[in-house]
Amino acid sequence: MRKYLAPLLFLILTIHASFQCNECIDRPSTKLDDSRNWFPLKGKTAIDFVSSNGTIRTFPVRVVDTTNTYEQCVSKGTYYSMEKIEVHLTIDTTLGTYNSISFGLSNVYELYVQGTYDSTFPYPKFDRWYNVFSRAGKDMYVIALNNYRLNNTTYPRVIILKSAYLNPMLDSIILARNYGIAGFKYKGVRYALP
């Protein structure tokens, strides 16, 4: 009888614990503050860039600027909302590759950037930068500059994202406050806003 008592008690405690309701955690809704100004691209479907050899090239862009609502606690029926901006710039789709730059801004001053190049299956190459705003100026791959001149425009605040790879196809990305993607270097050619 004793050898059945311990497993039986364990089974009863496990079943009892599984029916306990976890206490809900209230999450506040988040709205993007002035970090939204880094991506004023809502409604755009393409962006023109001038290459370092002087030709204008149009790149397709997809912008999602939305507020998502998530269920927070089923038993209470509470919800929280979170604003987010996603930007996806397609750089190249030739030769079976799909090279792009993607941005995700989903919490106050939390920016995630991914550069995808040489995306041939099964091993595409990625450059990823997390927490860009908090790392700017503190990291050799995330450089913060003021009054940065690119072509004929001086940008008051700029963040340059550098690749960690040697001789990458996507060398760098330049973000400018109130402009969005101000430029990038791809396959040795610099592209900048006109």
BAFI-3210 file (N, C-alpha, C; in Angstrom, 3 decimals, decimal comma, padded with zeros to 6 digits):
// residues 194
n [1|2|3|4|5|6|7|8|9|10|11|12|13|14|15|16|17|18|19|20|21|22|23|24|25|26|27|28|29|30|31|32|33|34|35|36|37|38|39|40|41|42|43|44|45|46|47|48|49|50|51|52|53|54|55|56|57|58|59|60|61|62|63|64|65|66|67|68|69|70|71|72|73|74|75|76|77|78|79|80|81|82|83|84|85|86|87|88|89|90|91|92|93|94|95|96|97|98|99|100|101|102|103|104|105|106|107|108|109|110|111|112|113|114|115|116|117|118|119|120|121|122|123|124|125|126|127|128|129|130|131|132|133|134|135|136|137|138|139|140|141|142|143|144|145|146|147|148|149|150|151|152|153|154|155|156|157|158|159|160|161|162|163|164|165|166|167|168|169|170|171|172|173|174|175|176|177|178|179|180|181|182|183|184|185|186|187|188|189|190|191|192|193|194]
n.u [000,811|001,961|003,813|002,209|001,126|002,817|003,215|000,502|-000,219|001,496|000,406|-002,171|-001,499|-000,264|-002,382|-004,124|-002,565|-002,460|-004,923|-004,947|-005,299|-003,200|-001,998|-002,924|-000,879|-000,703|-000,112|001,041|-000,350|001,533|002,793|004,455|006,988|008,820|010,553|009,295|009,707|011,951|011,193|009,448|007,698|005,195|002,672|004,263|005,401|007,595|011,029|013,242|016,682|019,944|022,688|026,235|027,418|025,795|023,305|019,737|017,799|014,954|013,625|011,526|009,361|007,883|005,665|004,499|002,511|001,117|-001,252|-001,281|-003,459|-003,462|-004,553|-004,586|-005,256|-007,107|-009,079|-009,899|-010,541|-009,005|-007,041|-004,118|-002,438|-000,100|001,936|003,483|006,049|006,954|009,339|010,221|012,616|013,249|016,130|017,404|016,445|017,487|018,986|017,966|018,165|017,159|017,504|017,463|016,507|015,335|013,312|012,258|010,301|009,038|008,638|009,065|011,799|013,129|014,701|014,993|017,025|017,533|019,654|019,514|021,296|022,750|020,901|020,566|019,150|020,223|021,329|021,178|022,781|022,932|022,830|022,368|021,028|020,322|018,349|019,016|018,854|019,589|022,145|023,523|026,384|027,814|028,871|030,908|029,719|027,388|026,931|026,594|025,950|026,117|024,939|025,589|026,822|025,539|025,605|024,043|022,824|022,584|022,226|020,723|020,687|022,038|022,279|024,595|024,802|027,012|028,326|029,338|030,760|033,517|034,161|031,321|028,235|026,216|027,221|026,837|024,279|022,449|020,656|018,463|017,171|013,841|013,843|014,175|015,410|018,366|020,465|022,608|025,163|025,715|026,966|029,378|028,527|027,392|024,312|022,092|019,631|018,087]
n.v [-001,193|001,217|001,739|002,619|004,914|007,268|007,819|008,217|010,446|012,326|012,413|013,434|015,996|017,099|017,169|018,880|021,231|021,840|022,864|025,311|028,812|030,950|034,029|037,035|039,277|042,668|044,416|047,442|049,407|050,280|053,066|054,353|056,722|059,642|058,092|057,106|059,000|058,289|056,752|057,928|056,859|056,014|054,907|054,862|053,144|052,802|053,831|056,257|056,162|057,536|056,305|055,791|056,166|057,972|057,280|057,037|054,933|053,002|051,510|048,938|049,248|048,121|049,149|048,829|050,235|050,127|049,320|046,772|044,602|042,711|039,847|039,895|038,711|035,959|035,152|037,561|039,054|041,116|043,436|044,565|047,084|047,595|049,669|049,453|049,607|048,397|048,051|047,161|046,943|046,084|045,082|043,605|041,188|039,475|036,673|034,533|035,240|036,962|039,871|042,102|044,797|044,979|046,490|046,775|048,365|048,250|048,788|051,341|053,066|050,693|049,221|046,948|045,642|044,028|042,872|041,145|039,176|037,544|035,435|032,743|029,553|026,849|028,469|031,484|034,727|036,885|040,075|041,295|043,671|044,478|046,337|048,970|051,793|052,074|051,053|052,725|054,545|053,272|051,027|049,400|048,672|050,038|053,174|056,453|059,665|063,240|065,879|064,773|064,529|063,584|063,010|065,819|066,604|067,466|065,675|065,999|064,045|060,845|057,317|054,864|051,659|049,085|046,265|043,155|041,317|040,313|041,858|042,126|041,782|043,590|046,306|048,575|050,475|053,433|055,323|058,024|060,464|061,592|061,063|058,378|055,596|056,638|055,916|053,300|050,795|048,600|045,757|047,120|049,559|052,761|053,949|056,653|058,920|061,184]
n.w [000,000|000,780|-001,244|-003,273|-002,310|-002,342|-005,209|-005,813|-004,239|-005,415|-008,007|-007,446|-006,412|-008,680|-010,541|-009,159|-009,072|-011,768|-012,324|-011,190|-011,483|-013,166|-012,030|-013,569|-015,398|-015,608|-018,466|-019,672|-022,325|-025,211|-026,893|-029,697|-029,280|-030,003|-031,468|-033,631|-035,587|-036,987|-039,080|-041,301|-043,380|-044,072|-046,243|-048,509|-051,436|-052,918|-053,103|-054,264|-055,064|-055,497|-057,186|-056,592|-059,036|-060,230|-061,324|-061,119|-059,162|-058,503|-055,669|-054,456|-051,632|-048,625|-046,212|-042,976|-040,703|-037,799|-035,152|-032,890|-031,123|-028,221|-026,409|-023,003|-020,540|-020,211|-018,384|-017,232|-019,398|-020,492|-022,421|-024,203|-026,118|-028,801|-030,616|-033,830|-036,307|-039,403|-041,898|-045,131|-047,435|-050,672|-052,255|-054,307|-056,680|-058,495|-060,241|-058,731|-056,083|-053,099|-051,927|-049,229|-046,957|-043,743|-041,244|-037,895|-035,643|-032,630|-030,001|-027,570|-028,579|-029,346|-031,792|-034,424|-036,919|-040,006|-042,448|-045,397|-047,568|-050,408|-050,515|-051,186|-051,052|-048,997|-047,043|-046,285|-045,952|-043,189|-041,677|-038,537|-036,359|-033,127|-030,752|-031,628|-031,157|-028,442|-028,538|-030,207|-030,919|-028,942|-029,881|-032,261|-034,615|-034,790|-035,350|-034,230|-035,475|-035,791|-037,895|-040,495|-043,727|-046,822|-050,144|-051,391|-049,093|-045,680|-042,814|-039,678|-037,540|-037,529|-037,915|-038,499|-039,694|-039,659|-041,401|-039,961|-041,308|-043,447|-046,505|-047,341|-049,223|-048,621|-047,258|-045,541|-043,806|-043,771|-041,574|-041,172|-039,057|-039,349|-042,046|-042,672|-044,372|-045,431|-046,986|-048,367|-048,809|-051,329|-052,874|-053,410|-054,411|-053,625|-052,426|-052,150|-050,816|-053,157]
ca.u [000,000|002,829|004,473|001,249|000,719|003,640|002,832|-000,874|-000,169|002,135|-000,578|-003,227|-000,933|-000,037|-003,687|-004,610|-001,771|-002,751|-006,184|-004,784|-005,239|-002,064|-002,426|-002,669|000,037|-001,192|000,887|000,510|-000,290|002,681|002,730|005,777|007,180|009,502|011,298|008,516|010,249|013,024|010,606|008,265|007,538|003,835|002,042|005,198|005,548|008,915|011,937|014,295|018,035|020,945|023,882|027,499|027,767|024,888|022,027|018,632|017,201|013,797|013,549|010,215|009,344|006,598|005,632|003,353|002,468|-000,148|-001,364|-001,779|-004,092|-003,214|-005,305|-003,652|-005,677|-008,345|-010,100|-010,388|-010,943|-008,282|-006,208|-003,183|-002,104|001,288|002,184|004,711|006,346|007,840|009,733|010,942|013,139|013,809|017,299|017,750|015,767|018,053|019,765|017,397|018,375|016,204|018,281|016,581|016,774|014,088|013,357|011,110|010,259|007,810|008,518|009,695|013,242|013,693|014,744|015,650|017,314|018,142|020,043|019,615|021,937|023,163|019,860|020,365|018,787|019,572|022,074|021,313|023,608|022,191|023,403|021,281|021,349|019,253|018,384|019,869|018,888|020,347|023,541|024,133|027,510|028,495|029,194|031,633|028,873|026,231|027,609|025,693|026,624|025,326|025,282|026,250|026,548|025,434|025,264|023,895|021,977|023,168|021,228|021,067|020,974|022,210|022,849|025,184|024,921|028,094|028,341|030,415|031,440|034,543|033,701|029,922|027,489|025,540|028,276|026,370|022,953|022,427|019,329|018,445|015,945|012,883|013,977|014,142|016,618|019,019|021,400|023,219|026,189|025,397|027,865|030,378|027,910|026,679|023,015|021,659|018,445|018,471]
ca.v [000,000|002,384|002,015|003,311|006,171|008,387|008,198|008,707|011,827|013,134|012,571|014,338|017,345|017,558|017,509|020,061|022,391|022,164|023,603|026,621|029,900|031,850|035,412|037,828|040,408|043,795|045,077|048,700|049,593|051,114|053,873|054,817|058,151|060,291|057,108|056,985|059,967|057,691|056,056|058,625|056,257|055,488|055,153|054,714|051,818|052,782|054,924|056,521|056,388|057,857|055,486|056,537|056,501|059,025|056,828|056,942|053,598|052,922|050,251|048,746|049,232|047,798|049,770|048,488|051,126|049,651|049,031|045,420|044,398|041,353|039,478|039,872|037,768|035,356|035,125|038,918|039,666|042,380|043,532|045,687|047,373|047,956|050,215|048,954|049,980|047,470|048,544|046,120|047,488|045,037|045,614|042,864|039,892|038,796|035,440|033,641|035,702|037,958|040,678|043,121|045,402|045,003|047,226|046,577|049,258|047,795|049,273|052,647|053,065|049,376|049,026|045,743|045,767|042,833|042,932|039,809|039,173|036,210|034,639|031,462|028,495|026,871|029,231|032,912|035,500|037,931|040,982|041,684|044,651|044,560|047,484|049,919|053,113|052,039|050,704|053,740|055,254|052,440|049,780|049,713|048,368|050,940|054,460|057,611|060,885|064,451|066,684|063,896|064,941|062,494|063,718|067,258|066,808|067,278|065,103|066,351|062,854|059,673|056,080|054,026|050,258|048,468|044,811|042,521|040,387|040,836|041,965|041,727|042,396|044,734|046,804|049,494|051,071|054,743|055,766|059,447|060,885|062,330|060,667|056,925|055,029|057,699|055,319|052,016|050,376|047,234|045,293|048,148|050,786|053,528|054,501|057,681|059,671|062,304]
ca.w [000,000|000,881|-002,508|-004,134|-001,676|-002,820|-006,573|-005,809|-003,734|-006,458|-009,075|-006,965|-006,344|-010,054|-011,119|-008,442|-009,505|-013,170|-012,382|-010,573|-012,458|-012,999|-011,878|-014,769|-015,268|-016,411|-019,297|-020,191|-023,773|-025,570|-028,108|-030,097|-029,030|-031,132|-032,256|-034,867|-036,553|-037,770|-040,231|-041,819|-044,709|-044,212|-047,537|-049,632|-052,044|-053,571|-052,723|-055,247|-054,563|-056,512|-056,962|-056,606|-060,420|-060,681|-061,877|-060,167|-059,139|-057,631|-054,926|-053,829|-050,170|-047,995|-044,889|-042,134|-039,538|-037,245|-033,725|-032,647|-029,829|-027,741|-025,220|-021,892|-019,513|-020,694|-017,333|-016,985|-020,658|-020,667|-023,614|-024,296|-027,512|-029,043|-031,948|-034,442|-037,687|-040,105|-043,215|-045,868|-048,692|-051,531|-052,955|-055,513|-056,816|-059,667|-060,090|-057,730|-054,713|-052,620|-051,000|-048,672|-045,659|-042,977|-039,983|-037,019|-034,480|-032,007|-028,640|-027,480|-028,801|-029,608|-033,231|-034,908|-038,349|-040,601|-043,852|-045,962|-048,875|-050,835|-049,868|-051,843|-050,116|-047,710|-046,050|-046,604|-045,034|-042,508|-040,689|-037,637|-035,326|-032,135|-029,844|-032,343|-030,527|-027,188|-028,845|-031,076|-030,327|-027,954|-030,567|-033,493|-035,769|-034,722|-035,182|-034,190|-035,913|-035,977|-039,077|-041,453|-045,112|-047,778|-051,383|-051,161|-047,926|-044,354|-041,914|-038,298|-036,726|-038,383|-037,360|-039,548|-039,311|-040,426|-041,404|-039,207|-042,204|-044,339|-047,891|-047,498|-050,324|-048,006|-046,384|-044,508|-043,929|-043,119|-041,151|-040,807|-038,370|-040,178|-043,451|-042,809|-044,964|-046,206|-047,930|-048,065|-049,760|-051,746|-053,937|-053,697|-054,922|-052,612|-052,804|-051,210|-051,249|-054,029]
c.u [000,858|003,479|003,530|000,867|001,510|003,304|001,402|-000,938|000,457|001,158|-001,684|-002,708|-000,698|-001,342|-004,233|-003,872|-002,094|-004,054|-006,088|-004,664|-004,024|-002,576|-002,032|-001,737|-000,481|-000,033|000,294|000,590|000,868|002,411|004,149|005,876|007,897|010,400|010,593|009,094|011,406|012,489|009,333|007,917|006,129|003,237|002,968|005,225|006,892|009,715|012,999|015,611|018,931|022,185|025,127|027,960|026,745|023,564|020,977|018,014|016,063|013,734|012,153|010,342|007,932|006,657|004,353|003,460|001,125|-000,097|-001,973|-002,390|-003,930|-004,071|-004,310|-004,000|-007,046|-009,435|-010,684|-010,894|-010,258|-007,334|-005,189|-002,847|-000,660|001,423|003,460|004,814|007,296|008,092|010,552|011,325|013,785|014,927|017,508|016,996|016,304|018,791|019,267|017,645|017,308|016,904|017,443|017,130|015,419|014,305|012,111|011,234|008,959|007,660|009,294|011,213|013,864|013,600|015,556|015,827|017,954|018,432|020,234|020,255|022,488|022,195|019,560|020,112|019,894|020,256|022,215|022,196|022,786|023,144|022,231|021,810|020,138|019,432|019,273|019,968|019,704|021,820|024,266|025,218|028,298|029,066|029,890|030,832|027,615|026,774|026,587|026,490|025,630|025,849|026,105|025,843|026,609|024,861|025,153|023,054|022,778|022,050|021,627|021,439|020,956|022,718|023,330|025,358|025,943|028,006|029,535|031,216|032,546|034,010|032,245|029,291|026,763|026,469|027,752|024,980|022,984|020,975|019,410|017,110|015,144|012,989|013,804|015,461|017,245|019,996|021,883|024,285|025,973|026,251|028,845|029,829|027,138|025,389|022,600|020,401|018,883|018,382]
c.v [001,262|002,735|002,715|004,692|007,371|008,767|008,754|010,147|012,767|013,412|013,545|015,774|017,925|017,979|018,771|021,320|022,797|022,947|024,977|027,684|030,765|033,274|036,200|038,987|041,510|044,438|046,384|048,723|050,524|051,836|054,314|056,315|058,757|059,343|056,845|057,898|059,412|056,998|056,744|058,138|055,730|055,888|055,009|053,284|051,684|053,987|055,034|056,774|056,717|057,032|056,353|056,855|057,463|058,578|056,736|055,554|053,589|051,534|050,115|048,679|048,887|048,329|049,349|049,348|050,876|049,551|047,646|045,353|042,933|041,086|039,259|038,793|037,223|035,434|036,508|039,590|040,995|042,291|044,648|045,884|047,817|048,470|049,612|049,463|048,927|048,033|047,448|046,694|046,349|045,642|044,930|041,537|039,117|037,525|034,547|034,051|036,724|038,762|041,856|043,692|045,499|045,702|046,904|047,461|048,952|048,187|050,572|052,489|051,687|049,100|047,788|045,914|044,463|043,096|041,522|039,921|037,788|035,192|033,339|030,392|027,457|027,773|030,695|033,597|036,647|038,821|041,404|042,644|044,759|045,815|048,604|051,262|053,115|051,695|051,786|054,518|054,445|051,169|050,135|049,404|049,239|052,321|055,592|058,867|062,035|065,197|065,902|064,296|063,738|063,089|065,213|067,581|066,574|066,834|065,403|065,156|061,621|058,505|055,252|052,622|049,606|046,948|044,293|041,551|041,085|040,792|041,539|042,368|043,649|045,263|047,658|050,018|052,384|055,128|057,222|059,788|061,806|062,013|059,164|056,407|056,096|057,128|053,958|051,738|048,898|046,876|046,376|049,459|051,458|054,066|055,496|058,346|060,833|063,644]
c.w [000,000|-000,452|-003,486|-003,598|-002,210|-004,265|-006,649|-005,307|-004,767|-007,599|-008,671|-006,909|-007,732|-010,704|-010,474|-008,903|-010,934|-013,307|-011,730|-011,657|-012,166|-012,910|-013,124|-014,447|-016,174|-017,144|-019,783|-021,718|-024,092|-026,883|-028,421|-029,832|-030,234|-031,918|-033,584|-035,955|-037,377|-039,023|-040,715|-043,228|-044,964|-045,558|-048,733|-050,134|-052,764|-053,083|-053,800|-054,534|-055,750|-056,194|-057,032|-058,024|-061,045|-061,261|-060,771|-060,297|-058,121|-057,001|-054,321|-052,308|-049,694|-046,573|-044,174|-040,883|-038,879|-035,729|-033,594|-031,258|-029,447|-026,514|-024,094|-020,879|-019,904|-019,630|-017,052|-018,252|-020,905|-021,860|-023,440|-025,767|-027,617|-030,470|-032,505|-035,873|-038,235|-041,492|-043,877|-047,233|-049,483|-052,368|-054,294|-055,530|-058,014|-059,271|-058,967|-056,297|-054,357|-051,536|-050,538|-047,369|-044,953|-041,647|-039,182|-035,802|-033,762|-030,558|-028,575|-027,548|-028,919|-031,100|-033,557|-036,418|-038,817|-042,061|-044,353|-047,328|-049,147|-050,256|-050,591|-050,786|-050,065|-046,687|-046,450|-045,564|-044,474|-041,731|-039,840|-036,590|-034,412|-031,293|-030,400|-031,621|-029,245|-027,420|-029,631|-030,335|-029,317|-028,573|-031,878|-034,754|-035,822|-034,351|-035,232|-034,550|-035,993|-037,191|-040,096|-042,868|-046,040|-049,045|-051,077|-049,938|-046,654|-043,422|-040,470|-037,424|-037,617|-037,547|-038,548|-038,984|-040,229|-040,310|-040,605|-040,075|-042,998|-045,766|-048,084|-048,732|-049,830|-046,919|-045,242|-044,851|-043,161|-042,848|-040,733|-040,167|-039,284|-041,666|-043,644|-043,336|-045,857|-047,221|-047,470|-049,116|-050,045|-052,947|-054,369|-054,218|-053,791|-053,189|-051,730|-051,740|-052,134|-053,303]
res [m|r|k|y|l|a|p|l|l|f|l|i|l|t|i|h|a|s|f|q|c|n|e|c|i|d|r|p|s|t|k|l|d|d|s|r|n|w|f|p|l|k|g|k|t|a|i|d|f|v|s|s|n|g|t|i|r|t|f|p|v|r|v|v|d|t|t|n|t|y|e|q|c|v|s|k|g|t|y|y|s|m|e|k|i|e|v|h|l|t|i|d|t|t|l|g|t|y|n|s|i|s|f|g|l|s|n|v|y|e|l|y|v|q|g|t|y|d|s|t|f|p|y|p|k|f|d|r|w|y|n|v|f|s|r|a|g|k|d|m|y|v|i|a|l|n|n|y|r|l|n|n|t|t|y|p|r|v|i|i|l|k|s|a|y|l|n|p|m|l|d|s|i|i|l|a|r|n|y|g|i|a|g|f|k|y|k|g|v|r|y|a|l|p]
***
